Amino acid sequence: MSTEISPEAKYKLIKEIAEKRNINVMIETGTLGGDALYILMNTFLKIYSIEIDIELYKNAIEKFKHCQNIEILYGDSALILPTILEEKINERCLFWLDAHTVDSSPILHELNAIKNHWIKNHIILIDDYSYFYGTIKNVRYEDISKCLKEMQYNNFRIENDILIVGDNTI
């Protein structure tokens, strides 16, 4: 069921949503090569990106060392995201949740961290959503849907293999 969508189309969608909703902060899980950061660094006043792979983290630190609005964090997003939310986030932000391998994802932990934050109207974008229909073994799309409904996010849609949550006027 997985379909390949160009990264450019995905980043264009993120940029459009951020600009339409006047979102100044983005939190990304899964830095990888930093492509999203590079393309979106002028869209947001602040971007936090969490990477669990030490080599990818080091590469991102080097690549973005001169970008004052980008903060790269090393570690498991399931553990780091709650701290970022508690210590640094005091406004609505956009989450780009893309921390997964081909067979596992911390998505439910990430969603629970967002659920526990005092701001309740964040915009959440979950990349590679088709993977949750069987490729990723530890989480299924039904689990994500149930969690989102518990968070009072009842309206969501899929575009470019991204689950878009948090604003039914998007």
Secondary structure, 3 states (H helix, E strand, C coil): CCCCCCHHHHHHHHHHHHHHHCCCEEEEECCCCCHHHHHHCCCCCEEEEEECCHHHHHHHHHHCCCCCCEEEEECCHHHHHHHHHHHHCCCCCEEEECCCCCCCCCHHHHHHHHHCCCCCCCEEEECCHHHHHCCCCCCCHHHHHHHHHHCCCCCEEEECCEEEECCCCC
